[in-house]
Amino acid sequence: MGSLAAGSAATIGTGAFDRISATRNMRVNVVGDANAYLRLGQGASPYASYNGDGLLELDFSHVNGNADAEFFDVFTVQNEGHKDVGIFLDEGSQSYAFQNGSGPAEQPSQAGSNGIYNQLANAGFNQNGWFDDDNSTEDINGPKALPSGYRQSSSNSNNRGFNSNTKDHILAPGEYLQPDWYIFDTGPDAPDDINGELVILAYTEDFVDAGKGP
């Protein structure tokens, strides 16, 4: 019996099986934007608030016609995870669609035609976008800030998100970013109400190195 038991243990140790099915419990806790791994906060901004589901919403009311407007620290993006993450704001703009103007991104915009940039452009506002007045690097919606997984054919390391040289909008655990928004040349006959979506992408260096899409 002792010899047989030892032999059986050796067989199991070498992985001699055709199939194993093991059931384990899994729990997923979905929380509001204020408490998630990627924390989206309203801070002291008068433009950001949480809706009834705890999700962040942005509201720019009473924008002047025939004017250029800039809004600072519109909301807060904070990394509450355990790895550095890059941040990209996808609002469906031309900056997203083209790699520095040299070719289309290989992954489509998640905001698509409903992106706030496209909704504003349809209403005649072609000059709007996101930036960070605390950082002189590429705009948060600009082509150089776009993750490499969205343009896998690019061989220029400076034309990829998570660039170790420029550190475009990369947040270490606990760090935060407060995006700013501008809209120029609003025109005298602006529509009263325009609605659209903003997709906030947060991605790790592993995501970029693997060339993965969304």
C-alpha positions in Angstrom: 0.0 0.0 0.0 2.8 2.4 0.8 4.5 1.9 -2.5 1.2 2.3 -4.4 0.4 5.5 -2.6 3.8 7.0 -3.3 3.4 6.1 -7.0 0.0 7.7 -7.2 1.3 10.9 -5.6 4.1 11.1 -8.2 1.6 10.6 -11.0 -0.6 13.5 -9.8 2.4 15.7 -9.3 3.4 15.5 -13.0 0.0 16.8 -14.0 -1.5 13.6 -15.4 -5.1 14.7 -16.0 -7.3 15.4 -19.0 -9.7 18.0 -17.5 -10.3 19.7 -14.1 -13.4 21.7 -13.3 -13.1 23.7 -10.0 -15.9 26.1 -8.9 -14.9 29.1 -6.8 -17.0 31.9 -5.4 -16.5 35.4 -6.9 -17.8 38.7 -5.7 -18.0 41.9 -7.7 -18.8 45.1 -5.9 -19.8 47.9 -8.3 -19.5 51.3 -6.6 -20.1 54.9 -7.6 -17.5 57.0 -9.3 -16.4 58.6 -6.0 -15.1 55.3 -4.6 -13.9 53.3 -7.6 -10.4 52.3 -8.6 -10.5 55.1 -11.1 -12.0 57.8 -8.9 -13.9 60.5 -10.8 -14.6 63.3 -8.4 -16.3 66.7 -8.6 -14.0 68.4 -6.2 -14.8 72.1 -5.9 -15.9 72.3 -9.5 -19.3 74.0 -10.2 -19.5 72.0 -13.5 -19.4 68.5 -12.1 -21.9 66.6 -10.0 -23.1 63.0 -9.3 -26.4 61.8 -10.6 -28.8 59.5 -8.7 -26.7 56.4 -9.7 -23.5 57.9 -8.3 -22.0 58.6 -11.7 -20.3 61.9 -12.6 -22.0 64.3 -15.0 -20.7 67.6 -16.4 -22.8 70.6 -17.1 -21.7 73.8 -18.8 -24.6 76.2 -18.8 -24.8 79.8 -19.9 -21.8 79.8 -22.3 -21.5 83.1 -24.1 -22.1 83.4 -27.8 -19.3 85.1 -29.9 -16.7 84.1 -27.3 -13.8 81.9 -26.4 -14.2 80.2 -23.0 -11.9 78.1 -20.8 -13.0 76.1 -17.8 -10.3 75.0 -15.3 -10.3 72.0 -13.0 -13.6 70.7 -14.4 -13.4 67.4 -12.5 -10.9 65.1 -10.8 -9.4 61.8 -12.1 -7.6 60.0 -9.3 -5.7 56.7 -9.5 -6.9 54.5 -6.6 -5.4 51.3 -8.0 -2.0 49.7 -7.4 -0.2 50.5 -10.7 0.7 53.7 -12.6 -1.9 54.5 -15.2 -2.0 56.7 -18.3 -5.1 58.9 -18.8 -6.7 59.7 -22.2 -10.0 61.5 -22.8 -11.9 60.2 -25.8 -14.6 62.6 -26.9 -14.6 61.5 -30.6 -12.4 64.3 -31.9 -10.0 64.5 -34.8 -7.1 64.2 -32.4 -8.4 60.7 -31.6 -9.1 59.7 -35.2 -5.6 60.5 -36.5 -2.1 59.7 -35.3 -0.6 63.1 -35.5 -2.4 63.6 -38.7 -0.5 60.8 -40.4 -3.1 58.0 -40.4 -6.3 56.8 -38.6 -6.2 55.0 -35.3 -6.6 51.3 -35.6 -9.3 51.1 -32.9 -12.4 53.2 -33.2 -13.4 55.9 -30.7 -15.5 54.5 -27.9 -17.4 57.8 -27.7 -18.1 57.7 -31.5 -20.6 60.0 -33.1 -22.2 60.6 -29.6 -18.9 62.1 -28.3 -19.2 65.6 -27.1 -16.7 66.9 -29.6 -18.7 65.5 -32.5 -22.0 66.7 -31.0 -20.5 70.2 -30.7 -19.0 70.0 -34.2 -22.4 69.1 -35.6 -23.7 72.3 -34.0 -20.9 74.4 -35.6 -18.4 74.4 -32.7 -15.2 72.8 -34.2 -12.8 74.2 -31.6 -13.1 72.5 -28.3 -11.0 70.0 -26.3 -9.3 69.0 -23.1 -5.9 70.1 -21.7 -4.1 70.4 -18.3 -2.9 73.9 -17.4 -0.6 72.3 -14.8 1.2 70.3 -17.5 2.9 71.6 -20.6 2.8 68.2 -22.4 0.3 66.9 -25.0 -3.4 67.7 -24.6 -5.2 64.9 -22.8 -7.3 64.3 -25.9 -4.3 64.8 -28.3 -2.7 62.2 -30.6 0.5 61.7 -28.6 -1.6 60.9 -25.5 -3.5 58.1 -27.3 -2.6 54.6 -26.1 -0.4 52.6 -28.5 -3.0 49.8 -28.6 -5.1 52.2 -30.7 -2.4 52.6 -33.3 -0.4 49.4 -33.3 1.4 50.1 -36.6 3.2 53.1 -35.1 6.9 52.5 -34.8 7.7 55.9 -33.2 7.9 55.4 -29.5 7.3 59.1 -29.0 3.9 58.7 -30.7 2.6 56.4 -28.1 0.9 56.7 -24.7 2.9 55.9 -21.6 6.1 57.5 -23.0 8.7 57.2 -20.3 10.4 60.4 -21.6 7.5 62.8 -21.5 5.2 61.1 -18.9 2.1 62.4 -20.6 -0.7 62.3 -18.0 0.6 59.3 -16.1 -0.7 59.0 -12.6 1.0 57.0 -9.8 -1.3 55.4 -7.2 -2.9 58.2 -5.2 -2.1 60.9 -7.8 -4.8 62.9 -9.6 -5.4 65.0 -12.6 -7.8 67.9 -13.0 -8.7 68.3 -16.7 -9.5 71.7 -18.2 -11.8 72.3 -21.1 -12.0 75.0 -23.8 -14.5 76.0 -26.4 -13.6 78.7 -29.0 -15.6 80.7 -31.5 -19.0 79.9 -30.1 -20.9 82.1 -32.7 -23.9 84.4 -32.2 -26.6 81.8 -32.8 -25.6 78.9 -30.6 -28.1 76.1 -30.0 -29.6 76.1 -26.5 -28.8 72.6 -25.5 -26.1 70.1 -26.6 -25.5 66.7 -25.0 -22.8 64.2 -25.6 -20.4 61.7 -24.0 -16.9 61.8 -22.7 -15.0 58.4 -22.4 -12.2 58.4 -19.8 -9.6 55.8 -20.6 -7.1 54.7 -17.9 -4.5 52.1 -18.9 -1.3 50.6 -17.5 2.1 50.3 -19.1 1.5 46.5 -19.5 -1.5 47.5 -21.7 0.7 49.7 -23.9 3.5 47.1 -24.1 1.1 44.4 -25.2 -0.4 46.6 -27.9 -3.9 45.9 -26.7 -7.1 47.7 -27.8 -9.9 48.9 -25.6 
